[in-house]
Amino acid sequence: MYPLDINRIACIGAGFVGGPLGAVIASKCSSVQVTVVDKDPARIHAWNSESLPLHELQLAEIISDIREHAEKSTECVKSRLIFSTDIQTAVQKAQLIFLCIDTPTRTSGPGSGFAPDLGNLKRAIEAIARTATDDKILVAKSTVPSGTSQVIRMLFEQHCRPDVKCEVLSNPEFLSEGTAIHDLLYPNRVVIGSQQTVSGKDAARKLAGVYQAWVPPSRIIFTDSLSAELGKLAANAMLAQRVSNINTLGTICEATGARIESVSQICGLDPRIGPHMLKASLGWGGGCFQKDILSLVNATRKLGLDQIASYWESVVWMNEHHKLNFQKRLVSCMGGSIKGRSITVLGFAFKKGTSDTKNSPAISLIRGLLACQAQVIIYDPMVPAKQIITDLHLTPGELERTTISHSPYSACSGANAVVVATDWDNFLCELSRNDEAQPLNWEHILKVMQEPKFIFDGRNILDCDFIRKLGGRYVRVGSPSEWDQLPVASL
Ligand SMILES: NC(=O)c1ccc[n+]([C@@H]2O[C@H](COP(=O)([O-])OP(=O)(O)OC[C@H]3O[C@@H](n4cnc5c(N)ncnc54)[C@H](O)[C@@H]3O)[C@@H](O)[C@H]2O)c1
């Protein structure tokens, strides 16, 4: 058991990590006030409105429960969860500060294209240090290269008052978008990396005291900061590699006649391999996998370990190759040209359960379809049209050939082909219906499509026999189809 010595927490960065983390801590630790701050007033405004800036299951319920409780409360602290742009006040009051700031891949300067951009993080630490009037525990939630905790400590010490001290903990976040609240409520591990000093270990115990309100102590792992930081990069690199592994095997299946579902099952039943992340698709996306592997590659290269860097880098380029392969296969199945063809893309988010579109495989697919002169209609149940247009970076000519639809049925009306690009439950067929989702009426879709009525299932979520019975030419990842022009590989 660890004592809960903390009653004021700040989360800097109200994004996919900071917002849900703040909400979960506030809901579980009744004696703690959590202030989530961000430099972006629009984001904070959205957190304080009915329309939250991000979609996550249970998130809205948790926040409204906390707010309801605050309204009824007679205590002097009216709300345990505050969203604000007042970073200074939040920092001054907080004993423990979670750093939940974005660390995207650098697009210029040293390490461009590989190293994470720690600019926002560094600016936040300088601001915290200048504001702090008492000792702080800084907790790095952001995914950062191994050794960053030490950099944070030095930066803080450079900018703080001489009588103020800080301990820096590395507490990487392992939540997945789409299941963020569940992952935060029931984490399979909470990693706390600290300096191996008395004060470092004491700070780690204080952070454990917060988590202990809802996480069993056996799931809280104490380690050194370097290992915690590297462990997070390693976990994401291994997850992405696993998906790339299965996708390469899927391509072999398409060329040989084997079926990727069977191959996945055969491999996944081996307890040393296990069944997770073995689903073939049109490619992986999201804001983390690619940037974290590239960060690992950058750090490894800086250590002079070029072969190891190339090994991990290949996971990223294999995914790029795979996304391109899916697109080439589509064109090949449709007779070698899609010029003037009407192609509907169902789904734009990088995966189901989130409105996040960072690195979504739909983006490169749609850009490829437009480059082949197709007409593209896009529907996503969660991603706003404005976001789709921003992500696609369309030329005026491409914009003319692109339509964003608000209904899957009007999106598919007149389409020569439909591509399932995101695994939303409500894209499922009635036959493989998930009780909680309202499935698409594929019978209607096939009726309103135009010949040749191709259905390219980039997520392998549709029922092949059902679609074929309805007259659709069904093509899925990791299984050959009669429309493939690919030569059979001689293995
Ligand atoms: N999104 C995920 O699924 C996930 C999972 C695990 C770890 N992570 C890591 O967590 C970190 C945060 O990710 P995210 O997805 O929440 O990012 P995000 O872009 O959704 O949110 C980051 C927020 O930080 C704010 N910010 C940036 N600089 C600031 C400053 N100086 N002061 C105040 N606010 C500032 C931004 O305005 C933004 O709202 C990243 O390092 C990411 O790799 C993300």
The ligand as an SDF file (V2000), in Angstrom:
LIG
                    3D

 44 48  0  0  0  0  0  0  0  0999 V2000
   -3.0300    9.2600  -28.3650 N   0  0  0  0  0  0  0  0  0  0  0  0
   -2.6580    8.0970  -27.9000 C   0  0  0  0  0  0  0  0  0  0  0  0
   -3.2890    7.0680  -28.1580 O   0  0  0  0  0  0  0  0  0  0  0  0
   -1.4550    7.9770  -27.0200 C   0  0  0  0  0  0  0  0  0  0  0  0
   -1.2620    6.8110  -26.2880 C   0  0  0  0  0  0  0  0  0  0  0  0
   -0.1370    6.7090  -25.4820 C   0  0  0  0  0  0  0  0  0  0  0  0
    0.7810    7.7430  -25.4390 C   0  0  0  0  0  0  0  0  0  0  0  0
    0.5670    8.8660  -26.1840 N   0  0  0  0  0  0  0  0  0  0  0  0
    1.5740    9.9300  -26.0880 C   0  0  0  0  0  0  0  0  0  0  0  0
    1.0690   10.9590  -25.2330 O   0  0  0  0  0  0  0  0  0  0  0  0
    1.4740   12.2440  -25.7000 C   0  0  0  0  0  0  0  0  0  0  0  0
    0.2450   13.1070  -25.9250 C   0  0  0  0  0  0  0  0  0  0  0  0
   -0.5120   12.5030  -26.9470 O   0  0  0  0  0  0  0  0  0  0  0  0
   -1.9840   12.9910  -27.3140 P   0  0  0  0  0  0  0  0  0  0  0  0
   -2.5010   12.0210  -28.2980 O   0  0  0  0  0  0  0  0  0  0  0  0
   -2.7470   13.2700  -26.0880 O   0  0  0  0  0  0  0  0  0  0  0  0
   -1.6510   14.3720  -28.0570 O   0  0  0  0  0  0  0  0  0  0  0  0
   -2.6870   15.4830  -28.4960 P   0  0  0  0  0  0  0  0  0  0  0  0
   -2.0980   16.1780  -29.6500 O   0  0  0  0  0  0  0  0  0  0  0  0
   -4.0600   14.9250  -28.6030 O   0  0  0  0  0  0  0  0  0  0  0  0
   -2.7070   16.4890  -27.2330 O   0  0  0  0  0  0  0  0  0  0  0  0
   -1.6040   17.2270  -26.8310 C   0  0  0  0  0  0  0  0  0  0  0  0
   -2.1260   18.5480  -26.2710 C   0  0  0  0  0  0  0  0  0  0  0  0
   -1.0350   19.2460  -25.6910 O   0  0  0  0  0  0  0  0  0  0  0  0
   -1.2720   20.6320  -25.8820 C   0  0  0  0  0  0  0  0  0  0  0  0
   -0.0200   21.3650  -25.6770 N   0  0  0  0  0  0  0  0  0  0  0  0
    1.1040   21.3350  -26.4260 C   0  0  0  0  0  0  0  0  0  0  0  0
    2.0310   22.1430  -25.8940 N   0  0  0  0  0  0  0  0  0  0  0  0
    1.5010   22.6810  -24.7850 C   0  0  0  0  0  0  0  0  0  0  0  0
    1.9640   23.6020  -23.8030 C   0  0  0  0  0  0  0  0  0  0  0  0
    3.2110   24.1070  -23.8820 N   0  0  0  0  0  0  0  0  0  0  0  0
    1.1450   23.9470  -22.8050 N   0  0  0  0  0  0  0  0  0  0  0  0
   -0.1010   23.4460  -22.7380 C   0  0  0  0  0  0  0  0  0  0  0  0
   -0.6160   22.5880  -23.6300 N   0  0  0  0  0  0  0  0  0  0  0  0
    0.1820   22.2130  -24.6400 C   0  0  0  0  0  0  0  0  0  0  0  0
   -1.7980   20.6870  -27.2920 C   0  0  0  0  0  0  0  0  0  0  0  0
   -2.4950   21.9160  -27.5360 O   0  0  0  0  0  0  0  0  0  0  0  0
   -2.7070   19.4700  -27.3350 C   0  0  0  0  0  0  0  0  0  0  0  0
   -4.0450   19.7880  -27.0070 O   0  0  0  0  0  0  0  0  0  0  0  0
    2.3110   11.9930  -26.9560 C   0  0  0  0  0  0  0  0  0  0  0  0
    3.6640   11.9390  -26.6140 O   0  0  0  0  0  0  0  0  0  0  0  0
    1.8460   10.6250  -27.4090 C   0  0  0  0  0  0  0  0  0  0  0  0
    2.8320    9.9370  -28.1280 O   0  0  0  0  0  0  0  0  0  0  0  0
   -0.5310    9.0170  -26.9520 C   0  0  0  0  0  0  0  0  0  0  0  0
  1  2  1  0
  2  3  2  0
  2  4  1  0
  4  5  1  0
  4 44  2  0
  5  6  2  0
  6  7  1  0
  7  8  2  0
  8  9  1  0
  8 44  1  0
  9 10  1  0
  9 42  1  0
 10 11  1  0
 11 12  1  0
 11 40  1  0
 12 13  1  0
 13 14  1  0
 14 15  2  0
 14 16  1  0
 14 17  1  0
 17 18  1  0
 18 19  2  0
 18 20  1  0
 18 21  1  0
 21 22  1  0
 22 23  1  0
 23 24  1  0
 23 38  1  0
 24 25  1  0
 25 26  1  0
 25 36  1  0
 26 27  1  0
 26 35  1  0
 27 28  2  0
 28 29  1  0
 29 30  1  0
 29 35  2  0
 30 31  1  0
 30 32  2  0
 32 33  1  0
 33 34  2  0
 34 35  1  0
 36 37  1  0
 36 38  1  0
 38 39  1  0
 40 41  1  0
 40 42  1  0
 42 43  1  0
M  CHG  2   8   1  16  -1
M  END
$$$$
